[in-house]
């Protein structure tokens, strides 16, 4: 019997590379690789989840009460807020509104890889600019490209993995130049940077802000993200969603999280102290560290970078090797956890870097 073939598939899907596979077996380790909140979530979240009834779990979710409360938290109207299944799904929602095969997308790389993933899956034409060797954002080149009217410009601010932050003046220049382009600003780390363009969504009808509760709020495992835009654009985004895209536990957790204003502020303070501690220590060791406005540091360890990441993993300390983004090894991204976790990392790095001159990593 002849082997049967698959039916025809979308060309964009067939052309994608291997599937992105998440790393497994991370529980119980010092997780400094995925930019999670290493302290977990607020105790108020766990308490709220413990009160979920069997009836609530067996019902399809209802959104409007949570939407009103979350809109108040962000300082926007409920009609300007779209709930999504994490920031990744928020990006997919935006792509479904704007992108069709052949539409043009502008990226500045290295950046959050899901921008490229969803654009490629949509069959878009991707135009790429690069951060320079100092990890500086190419503002002048971006403004020139916006004059060519790409359909969408994706910007992570602060950027992942470089930690680069654009200030309000540069962001305003971009939005003024993007007359016929949707500007999607991913603000996953806004709680750490203190910079947001949320108040501008009514001034710029082409502005879309993506937020998440995976970072400062510590809800990565529940997958809750947000698309925030002007009323008309938010309504278009909502049309592209199925009716039950966000689960009930995520909504319960989110409402409890925003009621505890102390927890995220305390965690941000811990991250800032860890950033100062680790940056200063690495600089004393001669390791190049780039300024970061996020909950991670981007560093260049030179030739030993990849081996260093592997050696730390064998000790149960996970950091992210980002050498694939460049033409040489050395670049790593390190999530900033609590000061105690940072001291543990420094002790391990100190021992390993002492061995590196003998190539024994």
C-alpha positions in Angstrom: 0.0 0.0 0.0 1.4 3.4 -1.0 2.4 5.7 1.8 -0.2 8.5 2.0 1.1 12.1 1.9 0.1 15.1 4.0 -2.5 17.4 2.5 -1.2 20.8 1.3 -0.1 23.1 4.1 0.5 26.8 4.3 3.8 27.8 2.7 4.6 30.1 5.7 4.1 27.2 8.1 6.2 24.8 6.0 9.0 27.4 5.8 9.3 27.8 9.5 12.4 26.4 11.2 12.2 23.7 13.9 9.5 24.2 16.6 10.5 26.4 19.6 10.8 23.9 22.4 10.7 25.2 26.0 13.4 23.9 28.3 12.1 21.2 30.7 13.3 20.1 34.1 13.8 23.6 35.6 11.9 23.1 38.8 14.1 23.3 41.9 16.9 25.1 40.1 18.0 28.7 40.3 16.0 29.9 37.3 17.8 32.9 35.8 17.2 32.0 32.2 13.5 32.9 31.4 13.2 36.3 33.2 10.6 34.9 35.6 9.8 36.4 39.0 12.1 34.2 41.1 10.1 35.0 44.3 6.9 33.6 42.8 3.6 35.3 43.1 1.9 37.3 45.8 0.5 35.3 48.7 -2.8 37.0 48.0 -2.8 35.2 44.6 -2.4 31.7 46.1 -5.1 32.5 48.7 -7.5 33.6 45.9 -6.8 30.5 43.8 -7.4 28.2 46.8 -10.9 29.6 47.1 -11.9 28.7 43.6 -15.0 26.4 43.7 -15.7 23.3 41.6 -18.6 25.2 40.0 -16.3 28.1 39.0 -13.8 25.8 37.5 -16.5 23.9 35.5 -17.9 27.1 34.0 -16.6 29.0 31.0 -14.9 32.2 32.0 -16.7 35.5 32.4 -14.6 38.6 31.6 -16.3 41.9 32.2 -15.8 42.4 35.9 -12.1 41.5 35.6 -11.7 43.7 32.5 -13.1 46.7 34.4 -10.8 46.1 37.4 -7.7 45.5 35.2 -8.5 48.6 33.1 -8.6 50.6 36.2 -5.2 49.2 37.3 -3.6 50.3 33.9 -5.4 53.6 33.9 -7.4 53.0 30.7 -11.0 52.4 29.8 -12.4 48.8 29.6 -13.0 49.3 25.9 -9.3 49.9 25.4 -8.2 46.7 27.1 -8.0 43.3 25.4 -7.3 40.2 27.6 -5.1 37.5 26.1 -3.4 34.2 26.9 0.0 35.8 27.8 2.1 38.4 25.9 2.8 35.8 23.1 -0.9 35.5 22.4 -1.3 39.3 22.6 1.2 39.6 19.8 -0.7 36.9 17.8 -3.9 38.9 18.2 -2.2 42.0 16.8 -0.7 40.1 13.9 -4.1 38.7 13.0 -5.5 42.2 12.7 -2.7 43.7 10.6 -0.7 41.0 8.8 -1.5 39.1 5.6 1.0 37.4 3.2 3.3 40.0 1.7 2.7 42.7 4.3 5.9 44.3 5.6 7.2 44.2 9.2 10.1 46.2 10.7 12.2 44.8 13.5 15.3 45.9 15.3 17.3 42.7 16.4 18.3 41.1 18.5 14.9 41.3 20.2 12.0 39.2 21.4 12.0 36.2 19.0 8.2 35.9 18.9 8.0 39.1 16.8 9.8 37.3 14.0 8.0 34.0 14.6 4.5 35.4 14.2 5.5 37.7 11.3 7.0 34.8 9.5 3.9 32.6 10.2 1.7 35.3 8.7 3.8 35.3 5.6 5.0 38.9 6.1 8.1 40.4 4.5 10.5 41.1 7.4 12.9 44.1 7.2 15.6 44.0 9.9 17.8 46.6 11.5 20.4 45.8 14.2 21.6 47.2 17.5 25.2 48.2 17.1 28.2 46.7 19.0 27.4 49.0 22.0 23.8 47.8 21.9 22.5 51.2 20.9 19.2 51.5 19.2 19.4 52.7 15.6 16.9 55.5 15.8 17.8 57.4 12.7 17.7 54.2 10.6 14.3 53.3 12.1 12.9 56.7 11.2 14.1 56.3 7.6 12.5 52.9 7.4 9.2 54.2 8.8 9.1 56.6 5.8 8.7 53.4 3.6 5.4 52.7 5.5 5.8 49.1 6.8 2.6 47.7 8.0 3.8 47.0 11.6 6.9 48.1 13.6 7.5 45.9 16.7 9.5 47.4 19.6 10.3 45.9 22.9 10.9 48.6 25.5 13.0 47.8 27.4 14.4 45.4 24.8 14.9 41.8 25.4 17.7 40.6 25.5 19.8 43.8 25.5 18.0 45.7 28.3 18.0 48.8 26.1 15.5 51.5 27.0 14.2 54.2 24.7 13.1 57.4 26.4 9.9 59.3 25.7 11.5 61.7 23.3 12.7 58.9 21.0 9.4 57.1 21.3 7.5 60.3 20.3 9.8 60.6 17.3 8.9 57.1 16.2 5.2 57.6 16.6 5.2 60.9 14.8 7.1 59.3 11.9 4.9 56.2 11.8 2.0 57.8 9.9 0.8 54.6 8.2 2.4 52.0 10.4 1.0 50.2 13.5 3.6 50.6 16.3 3.5 47.8 18.8 5.4 48.5 22.0 6.0 45.5 24.1 6.3 46.7 27.7 6.8 43.4 29.5 9.4 45.1 31.8 7.7 48.4 32.3 7.4 47.9 36.1 11.2 47.8 36.2 12.0 50.6 33.7 9.3 53.1 34.9 8.7 54.2 31.2 5.4 53.6 29.5 3.5 55.0 26.5 0.1 53.8 27.8 -1.1 57.4 28.3 -0.6 58.0 24.6 -3.0 55.5 23.2 -5.7 58.2 22.5 -3.2 60.6 21.0 -1.8 58.0 18.5 -4.5 55.7 17.0 -1.8 53.5 15.5 -0.2 52.7 18.9 -0.7 49.3 20.5 0.9 48.5 23.9 1.4 44.9 25.0 1.7 44.1 28.8 2.1 40.9 30.8 1.7 39.7 34.3 4.4 37.1 33.8 7.3 39.3 35.1 6.8 41.6 38.1 3.5 39.9 39.1 4.9 36.4 38.9 2.0 34.8 37.0 4.0 33.3 34.1 2.5 29.8 34.6 -1.1 31.2 34.3 -0.5 33.0 31.0 -2.2 36.4 31.1 -1.3 39.3 28.8 -2.9 42.4 27.6 -3.4 44.4 24.3 -4.0 48.1 25.2 -5.0 50.5 22.4 -7.5 53.0 21.4 -11.2 51.9 21.5 -11.5 51.3 17.7 -8.2 49.3 17.4 -8.9 47.3 20.6 -12.3 46.3 19.2 -10.6 45.0 16.0 -8.2 43.0 18.2 -11.1 41.5 20.1 -12.7 40.3 16.9 -9.7 38.1 16.1 -10.0 36.1 19.4 -12.1 33.1 20.3 -14.6 33.8 23.0 -12.8 32.0 25.9 -9.1 32.7 25.3 -8.2 33.4 29.0 -8.9 30.9 31.7 -10.7 31.5 35.0 -7.7 30.9 37.4 -5.7 33.5 35.5 -8.5 36.1 36.0 -8.8 35.2 39.7 -5.1 35.5 40.1 -4.9 38.8 38.2 -7.6 40.5 40.4 -5.8 39.3 43.5 -2.4 40.5 42.2 -3.5 44.0 41.5 -5.0 44.3 45.0 -1.6 43.7 46.5 0.4 46.8 45.5 3.2 46.0 47.9 4.4 42.7 46.4 5.5 43.9 42.9 7.1 47.0 44.3 9.1 45.0 46.8 10.2 42.6 44.1 11.3 45.4 41.8 13.3 46.9 44.6 15.1 43.5 45.1 15.8 43.3 41.4 17.3 46.8 41.4 19.6 45.9 44.3 20.6 42.7 42.5 21.3 44.7 39.3 23.7 47.0 41.1 25.4 44.2 42.9 25.9 41.9 39.9 26.9 44.8 37.5 29.5 46.0 39.9 31.0 42.5 40.5 31.1 41.7 36.8 32.8 45.0 36.0 35.5 44.3 38.6 36.0 41.0 36.8 36.5 42.7 33.5 33.2 41.3 32.0 31.4 43.7 29.7 27.9 44.5 31.0 25.4 46.6 29.1 23.1 49.0 30.9 19.7 47.4 31.5 16.3 48.9 32.4 14.7 45.4 32.8 14.8 42.5 35.2 17.9 41.0 33.6 21.5 41.9 32.6 23.1 41.3 29.2 26.8 40.6 29.4 29.7 39.6 27.2 31.9 36.9 28.7 34.0 36.4 25.6 35.1 33.0 24.4 34.1 31.2 27.6 30.5 32.5 27.6 28.8 29.3 26.3 30.9 27.0 28.4 30.2 29.1 31.4 26.4 28.8 30.9 26.8 25.0 30.6 28.9 24.8 33.7 26.5 26.8 35.7 23.6 24.5 34.5 25.5 21.5 35.9 25.4 23.3 39.3 21.6 23.9 39.0 22.0 27.6 38.0 20.3 28.4 34.7 21.3 31.5 32.6 20.5 32.1 28.9 23.2 31.7 26.3 22.4 34.3 23.5 25.4 33.6 21.3 23.1 32.6 18.4 22.2 36.3 18.1 25.7 37.3 17.1 28.6 36.1 15.0 30.6 34.9 18.0 30.1 33.2 21.4 30.1 35.1 24.7 26.8 36.9 25.1 24.6 35.7 27.9 21.4 37.1 29.5 21.1 36.7 33.3 17.7 37.2 35.1 18.1 39.3 38.2 16.5 37.6 41.2 16.7 38.4 44.8 20.0 39.6 46.4 20.4 36.2 48.1 20.1 34.5 44.7 22.5 37.0 43.2 25.1 36.2 45.9 24.7 32.5 45.1 25.3 33.2 41.4 28.3 35.4 42.1 29.9 32.7 44.3 29.5 30.1 41.4 30.8 32.6 38.8 33.8 33.5 40.9 34.8 29.8 41.2 34.3 29.1 37.5 36.0 32.3 36.2 39.0 31.4 38.3 39.2 28.2 36.4 38.6 29.7 32.9 42.2 30.7 32.3 43.1 27.0 32.4 40.2 26.1 30.0 38.6 23.8 32.5 35.1 25.0 32.4 
